Amino acid sequence: MTIRAAVITISDKGYAGQREDVSGPLLASLLEKMGAEVCERVLVPDEPDLIRRELTRLADEAHLDLIMTTGGTGPAPRDHTPEATLSVIDREMPGLAELNEAILSALCAASPARLRLIQQQLEVGHRLGRVPADAPAVPLQRDLEAQQRRLRLRPTTEQKVLDLDLRNETDRARSQLLHRLLLLQIAWGQPEEVGRKAGTFHEYWRLEWQVEFSVSLIEASVWGQTVAEAAANRGRDLADKAQDLSALTELLDRAMLAGLPELVTHVIGRLQAHAAVSADVRQLMDSLPALARVIRYGDVRATSVQQVLPIFGGLFERVLVGLPGACSALGDQAAEDMAASIGRVQESLDLLDRPEESRAWRQLLMRLLEDDSIHGLLRGWCCRLLLEQRAIDADVLHRRARLALSAAVPPRQAAAWVEGLLRGSGLVVLHHDPLWQALDTWLQELSHEVFVELLPLVRRAFAGFHPPERRAMAEKVHRLQAAAARQVGVPPPPGQEALLHRERASLVLPVLARVLGVAAGKGHAGEDAP
């Protein structure tokens, strides 16, 4: 039986012709898509009597099954739709908001947290309907259902974590199925970054089936009749449309994870053709992490990576040649972007055990470190990376810090060098006392105006550290001050480790706490620092 419906739009400006009625036609089209017959569309002003008259006419004279109103429900003085509607109805039924309010007060002791615990079950639930086995379905859906039965992956709306051991053939097939569905934009499973078990053989997924995926399967059926065929065809289309190397390398990684060898071959061909004509060094650098993941984890999935090794080597050699020129004459934002790309190359090499590439990369970083024409942020970042790889020792770090923070260096360049050096974890530089002494000397030599100007830059350099690291740095500075006081031979006052002028120290501590990004704690003598 067809539902006979009407739509009433309540709007003063719409009735006067000053504004186009958009919501009324939209509601009518939605009702028609649901199979209803829209018999009338009415536009009335915000007058309670006119609203009541139209509602009464449509209900009593037109004998409609459904009347929908839009407009006039806001806080404006002329918004009378709720009141006018209540005045003509015989019975009011509570909606979801009223039910939630009653449950909140009667069952949850006015605690929103308790209501949220039952809201998922109350409003949505976890029961998933089933379609009869003989109902028509697209071949892609039939293939997915067959694989779900074979791999014992029952679709359910409940969230659950799936731990896959990639050494097991069944688990590897499950992983490939989930990755193929991701290529088809059907996110039944989302990969989890951190698992409870160590090792590269474990993969963790969070599964949650959505009823909308049935529609997504119909839309994806244009790519093929099986999941593997459809994923490969859509991946091939993405590869043909990709405009940069990083997109192609990410797609190659996804194709390897999905176990689609034909797609891997196609993406590698596109990657080689694109890399041959690409002149953007940063694009070459950003493409290396995905290739490194393919090389590192390909064998875990019983996938050959021999085709990828020459591509990685060729791109890396081009990075070695082009990076020095690409680092010259960079502004602040360009230097920040280049530092991020340099970090990605370092992550790629850390993932692989390739001594020759690592040695060539360290030599290049040393060249950049010694080039004074390069932005200070990049030179500081290169110094930090070399320090982490133990390519330079504490003496070299001290010498580099004194040169970069000397009075002859413009303050903004020195601050950029400090920001580059302090990128990443603070534990590496925390135990290098000469570095902190050089930093302390540099800050003391700054004039008040320059210090105020550079304070945001210095603060940003410390902002990326975790609070425990910042507290440890504050304690490090305090110990260095105590050691400096002992070196001058002045005995400390009773109960104190260092000679401090309390009034002067009270002025320094808030500024120091702001630079390090920590709350001003207690003074050394046990008094609260202002």
C-alpha positions in Angstrom: 0.0 0.0 0.0 1.4 3.4 -1.0 1.7 6.0 1.7 0.0 9.3 0.7 2.0 12.2 2.1 2.2 16.0 2.1 5.0 18.5 2.9 4.4 21.9 4.6 7.1 24.5 4.5 6.8 27.3 7.1 8.7 30.4 6.2 7.9 34.1 6.1 10.6 35.0 3.5 9.8 31.9 1.4 6.1 32.8 1.4 6.9 36.4 0.3 9.2 35.2 -2.5 12.3 36.6 -0.9 13.9 33.2 -0.4 13.8 30.0 -2.4 12.2 27.0 -0.7 14.9 24.3 -0.7 13.9 22.1 2.2 10.3 21.4 0.9 11.3 19.9 -2.5 14.2 18.0 -0.8 11.8 16.4 1.7 9.4 15.5 -1.1 12.1 13.8 -3.2 13.2 11.8 -0.2 9.7 10.6 0.5 9.3 9.6 -3.2 12.5 7.7 -3.0 11.1 5.8 -0.1 8.0 4.9 -2.2 5.6 7.4 -0.8 3.2 9.5 -3.0 3.6 13.2 -2.3 0.1 14.6 -3.0 0.7 18.2 -1.9 3.5 20.7 -1.2 2.3 23.8 0.7 4.2 27.0 1.6 2.8 29.1 4.5 4.1 32.0 6.5 5.0 31.8 10.2 1.4 32.4 11.4 0.0 29.9 14.0 -3.5 30.2 12.6 -2.4 29.4 9.0 -0.2 26.5 10.2 -3.1 25.0 12.2 -5.5 25.5 9.3 -3.3 23.7 6.8 -2.6 20.8 9.2 -6.3 20.4 9.8 -7.2 20.5 6.1 -4.6 18.0 5.1 -5.5 15.6 7.9 -9.3 15.9 7.8 -10.1 16.7 4.2 -7.3 15.2 2.2 -7.1 12.1 4.4 -3.4 11.8 4.1 -1.3 9.2 5.9 1.7 11.4 6.6 2.2 15.2 7.0 5.8 16.5 7.3 6.6 20.1 8.3 9.9 22.0 7.8 10.8 25.4 9.2 9.7 27.5 12.1 11.3 25.4 14.8 14.1 27.8 15.8 14.4 30.2 18.7 13.2 33.3 16.7 10.1 35.1 17.9 8.2 34.1 14.7 8.9 30.4 15.0 5.6 28.8 16.0 5.6 25.4 14.3 5.9 23.3 17.4 3.2 25.1 19.3 0.8 25.2 16.3 1.3 21.5 15.7 0.7 20.6 19.4 -2.6 22.5 19.4 -4.2 20.3 16.6 -2.9 16.8 17.4 -5.0 14.3 19.4 -2.0 12.3 20.8 1.7 13.0 21.3 4.2 10.2 21.1 7.6 10.6 22.7 10.6 10.6 20.4 14.1 9.3 20.9 15.2 12.4 22.8 12.4 12.2 25.2 13.0 8.4 25.8 16.7 9.1 26.5 15.8 11.9 28.9 13.4 9.6 30.8 16.0 6.8 30.9 18.7 9.2 32.1 16.6 10.4 35.0 14.8 7.1 36.0 17.4 4.4 35.3 20.8 6.1 35.1 20.7 8.4 38.2 21.3 11.4 35.9 24.7 10.0 34.8 25.4 10.5 31.1 28.2 8.0 31.4 25.8 5.2 32.4 23.5 6.2 29.5 26.4 5.9 27.0 27.1 2.4 28.2 23.7 1.2 27.1 23.1 3.6 24.2 24.8 1.5 21.6 22.6 -1.5 22.5 19.5 0.6 23.0 19.5 2.7 19.9 21.5 0.6 17.4 22.0 -2.9 18.7 24.3 -5.6 17.3 21.9 -7.9 15.5 22.5 -8.2 11.8 19.7 -9.3 9.5 20.2 -12.1 7.0 19.3 -12.2 3.3 17.8 -15.5 2.1 20.3 -17.7 0.3 18.3 -17.7 -2.9 17.9 -13.9 -3.0 19.5 -12.2 -6.0 23.0 -10.8 -5.4 25.9 -9.5 -7.5 28.7 -12.0 -8.1 31.1 -9.9 -6.1 28.9 -10.2 -3.0 28.6 -14.0 -3.6 32.4 -14.3 -3.8 32.9 -12.4 -0.6 30.3 -14.5 1.3 32.1 -17.7 0.1 35.4 -16.4 1.3 33.9 -15.4 4.6 32.7 -18.9 5.1 35.9 -20.5 4.0 38.1 -18.3 6.2 35.6 -18.4 9.1 35.2 -14.6 9.2 31.6 -14.0 10.1 30.4 -10.4 9.6 29.0 -8.8 12.7 28.3 -5.2 13.8 30.2 -5.8 17.1 33.7 -4.5 17.2 36.3 -7.1 17.8 40.1 -7.3 17.5 41.6 -10.0 15.2 45.1 -11.2 15.8 46.6 -12.8 12.6 49.8 -14.9 12.5 51.1 -14.3 9.0 53.1 -17.5 9.1 49.8 -19.4 9.0 48.3 -19.8 5.6 44.7 -19.2 6.7 45.6 -16.0 8.6 47.6 -14.8 5.7 44.5 -15.3 3.4 42.4 -13.4 5.9 44.8 -10.5 5.9 44.8 -10.4 2.1 41.0 -10.4 2.0 40.8 -7.5 4.4 43.5 -5.5 2.4 41.7 -6.2 -0.9 38.5 -4.9 0.6 40.3 -1.7 1.7 41.4 -1.2 -1.9 37.7 -1.4 -2.8 36.9 1.3 -0.1 35.1 -1.3 2.1 36.7 -0.8 5.5 35.4 -3.9 7.2 38.7 -4.1 9.0 41.0 -1.4 10.1 44.7 -2.3 10.8 45.9 -1.6 14.3 49.3 0.0 14.7 50.3 -1.6 18.0 49.7 -5.2 19.1 50.2 -7.1 22.2 52.7 -9.5 20.7 56.1 -8.4 19.4 57.5 -9.5 16.0 56.8 -8.8 12.4 54.6 -12.0 11.9 51.6 -10.6 13.8 49.0 -8.3 12.4 46.1 -6.8 14.3 42.8 -5.7 12.9 39.7 -4.1 14.4 36.7 -5.6 12.6 33.2 -4.0 12.4 30.7 -4.8 9.6 28.5 -1.9 8.5 25.2 -2.6 6.8 26.1 0.0 4.2 28.8 -2.3 2.9 26.2 -4.2 1.0 25.6 -1.1 -1.1 29.4 -0.6 -1.4 29.7 -4.1 -2.8 27.2 -3.3 -5.5 29.1 -0.1 -6.3 32.4 -2.0 -6.4 31.1 -4.7 -8.7 31.9 -2.5 -11.7 35.6 -3.5 -11.1 35.1 -7.3 -11.3 33.1 -10.3 -10.2 35.5 -11.5 -7.5 37.2 -9.6 -4.7 40.6 -10.3 -6.0 39.7 -9.2 -9.6 37.9 -6.1 -8.4 40.7 -5.0 -6.1 43.3 -5.5 -8.8 41.3 -3.6 -11.4 40.6 -0.7 -9.1 44.3 -0.6 -8.0 45.3 -0.6 -11.6 43.0 2.4 -12.2 44.5 4.2 -9.2 48.1 3.6 -10.5 47.2 5.0 -13.9 45.8 8.1 -12.3 48.6 8.7 -9.7 50.5 11.9 -10.2 53.4 11.5 -7.8 55.8 8.8 -6.6 54.7 8.7 -3.0 51.1 7.7 -4.1 52.5 5.0 -6.3 54.8 3.6 -3.6 51.9 3.6 -1.1 49.8 1.7 -3.7 52.6 -0.8 -4.2 52.7 -1.4 -0.5 48.9 -2.0 -0.4 49.2 -4.3 -3.5 51.8 -6.4 -1.8 49.8 -6.6 1.4 46.7 -7.6 -0.6 48.6 -10.4 -2.4 47.9 -9.2 -5.9 51.0 -10.1 -8.0 49.6 -8.8 -11.3 48.8 -5.4 -9.7 52.3 -5.3 -8.2 53.8 -5.8 -11.6 51.7 -3.0 -13.1 52.5 -0.6 -10.2 56.2 -1.3 -10.5 56.1 -0.5 -14.2 54.3 2.8 -13.5 56.7 3.5 -10.7 59.7 3.0 -12.9 58.3 5.2 -15.7 57.4 8.0 -13.2 60.7 7.8 -11.4 62.6 8.2 -14.7 61.2 11.6 -15.3 60.7 12.9 -11.8 63.0 15.8 -10.8 61.5 16.6 -7.4 64.0 15.4 -4.8 61.5 15.6 -1.9 59.1 13.4 -3.9 61.9 10.9 -4.3 62.6 11.0 -0.6 59.0 10.6 0.4 58.6 7.6 -1.8 61.3 5.6 0.0 59.4 4.6 3.3 56.7 2.6 1.5 59.4 0.8 -0.6 61.4 0.0 2.5 58.3 -1.5 4.2 57.7 -3.7 1.1 61.3 -4.9 1.2 61.4 -5.4 4.9 58.1 -7.2 5.4 57.6 -8.8 1.9 59.3 -12.1 3.0 57.0 -12.3 6.0 54.1 -12.7 3.6 55.9 -15.1 1.3 56.1 -12.4 -1.4 59.1 -11.8 -3.6 60.7 -8.4 -3.3 63.4 -8.8 -5.9 61.6 -6.4 -8.3 61.5 -3.7 -5.7 65.2 -3.7 -4.6 66.5 -2.1 -7.8 63.9 0.6 -7.6 64.8 1.5 -4.0 68.5 1.6 -4.9 67.9 3.8 -8.0 65.8 6.3 -6.1 68.2 6.4 -3.2 71.1 7.2 -5.5 69.2 10.1 -7.0 68.5 11.4 -3.6 72.2 11.3 -2.7 73.0 13.4 -5.9 70.2 15.9 -5.7 69.7 16.5 -1.9 72.6 19.1 -1.4 71.3 21.3 -4.2 67.7 20.9 -3.0 68.7 22.1 0.5 70.2 25.4 -0.6 68.3 28.8 -0.3 65.3 27.4 1.6 62.9 29.5 3.6 61.6 28.5 7.1 58.6 26.5 5.9 60.5 24.8 3.0 63.3 23.9 5.5 60.7 22.3 7.8 59.3 20.3 4.9 62.8 19.2 3.9 63.6 18.1 7.4 60.5 15.9 7.5 61.6 14.3 4.2 65.2 13.7 5.5 63.6 12.0 8.6 61.6 9.7 6.3 64.8 8.7 4.5 66.4 7.9 7.8 63.4 5.8 8.9 63.7 3.9 5.6 67.3 3.1 6.1 66.7 2.2 9.8 64.1 -0.3 8.6 66.6 -2.0 6.3 69.9 -3.7 7.0 71.9 -2.2 4.1 75.3 -1.0 5.3 76.5 0.6 2.0 73.4 2.9 1.7 73.6 3.8 5.4 77.3 4.7 5.1 76.7 6.9 2.0 73.8 8.5 3.8 75.9 9.4 6.8 78.6 10.9 4.6 75.9 13.1 2.9 74.6 14.2 6.3 78.1 15.2 7.3 78.4 17.3 4.2 75.2 19.1 5.0 76.2 19.6 8.6 79.4 21.3 7.5 77.8 23.5 4.9 77.1 26.9 6.5 75.0 28.1 3.6 72.2 25.6 4.4 69.3 26.5 6.7 70.2 26.2 10.4 67.2 23.9 11.0 68.6 21.3 8.5 72.1 21.5 9.9 70.9 21.0 13.4 68.7 18.1 12.3 71.7 16.5 10.5 73.7 16.8 13.6 71.0 15.1 15.6 70.7 12.2 13.2 74.5 11.7 13.1 74.5 11.8 16.9 71.8 9.1 17.1 73.8 6.9 14.7 77.0 7.5 16.7 78.7 8.9 13.7 79.8 11.9 15.8 80.9 11.9 19.4 80.4 14.3 22.3 83.5 16.3 21.4 82.2 16.9 17.8 78.8 17.8 19.2 80.3 20.3 21.6 82.4 21.9 18.9 79.4 22.1 16.5 77.2 23.6 19.2 79.7 26.3 20.0 80.1 27.2 16.4 76.4 27.2 15.7 75.6 29.2 18.9 78.5 31.6 18.7 78.0 35.4 18.8 78.9 35.7 15.1 75.8 33.6 14.1 72.6 35.6 13.7 70.2 34.7 16.6 67.4 33.4 14.4 69.8 31.0 12.6 71.1 29.8 16.0 67.6 29.3 17.2 66.8 27.3 14.1 69.8 25.1 14.6 68.7 24.4 18.2 65.2 23.5 17.0 66.7 21.1 14.4 69.0 19.5 17.0 66.1 19.0 19.5 63.7 17.3 17.1 62.5 13.9 18.1 63.2 12.3 21.5 65.0 14.3 24.1 66.7 11.4 25.8 69.5 11.4 23.2 70.7 14.9 24.0 69.7 14.9 27.6 73.0 13.5 28.8 75.3 15.7 26.8 76.4 18.3 29.3 78.6 20.3 26.9 75.6 20.8 24.7 73.6 22.3 27.6 76.5 24.5 28.6 76.8 25.9 25.1 73.0 26.5 25.0 73.1 28.2 28.4 76.0 30.4 27.3 74.2 31.4 24.1 71.0 32.3 26.0 72.9 34.4 28.5 74.6 36.4 25.7 71.3 37.4 24.0 70.0 40.9 24.6 66.6 41.3 26.1 65.0 42.4 22.8 66.5 39.4 20.9 65.6 37.0 23.6 61.9 38.1 23.6 61.9 37.8 19.8 63.4 34.2 19.8 61.4 33.0 22.8 58.6 31.4 20.6 61.2 29.6 18.5 63.1 28.2 21.5 59.8 27.3 23.2 58.8 25.4 20.0 62.0 23.5 20.1 61.1 22.1 23.5 57.4 21.7 22.8 57.7 18.2 21.1 59.2 16.6 24.2 57.2 14.5 26.6 56.6 16.1 30.0 59.0 13.7 31.8 61.7 14.7 29.4 61.1 18.4 29.9 61.2 17.9 33.7 64.5 16.1 33.4 65.9 18.9 31.2 64.9 21.4 33.9 66.6 19.4 36.5 69.7 19.2 34.2 69.8 23.0 34.0 69.5 23.3 37.7 72.4 20.8 38.3 74.6 22.7 35.8 73.9 25.9 37.6 74.9 24.3 40.9 78.1 22.9 39.5 79.0 26.4 38.1 78.5 27.9 41.5 80.8 25.4 43.1 83.5 26.1 40.5 83.8 29.7 41.5 84.6 28.6 45.1 81.7 30.3 46.9 80.3 28.1 49.7 76.6 27.6 49.4 74.3 28.7 52.2 73.1 26.1 54.7 70.6 23.8 53.2 71.3 24.8 49.6 73.5 23.2 46.9 74.3 26.4 45.1 74.6 30.1 45.9 71.4 31.7 44.7 70.1 35.2 45.1 66.5 34.5 46.0 65.0 37.6 44.6 66.9 37.4 41.3 66.2 33.6 41.0 62.5 34.3 41.4 62.6 36.4 38.3 64.5 33.8 36.3 62.5 30.7 37.2 59.2 31.6 35.4 61.0 32.5 32.2 63.1 29.2 32.3 59.9 27.2 33.0 58.2 28.8 30.0 61.2 28.1 27.7 61.2 24.4 28.8 57.4 24.1 28.7 57.0 22.9 32.3 55.2 24.3 35.2 57.2 26.4 37.6 57.9 24.0 40.5 59.3 24.5 44.0 62.5 26.4 44.6 65.7 24.7 45.5 65.3 25.8 49.1 61.9 24.3 49.3 60.0 27.5 48.8 57.4 27.9 46.1 58.8 29.5 43.0 56.6 32.3 41.7 
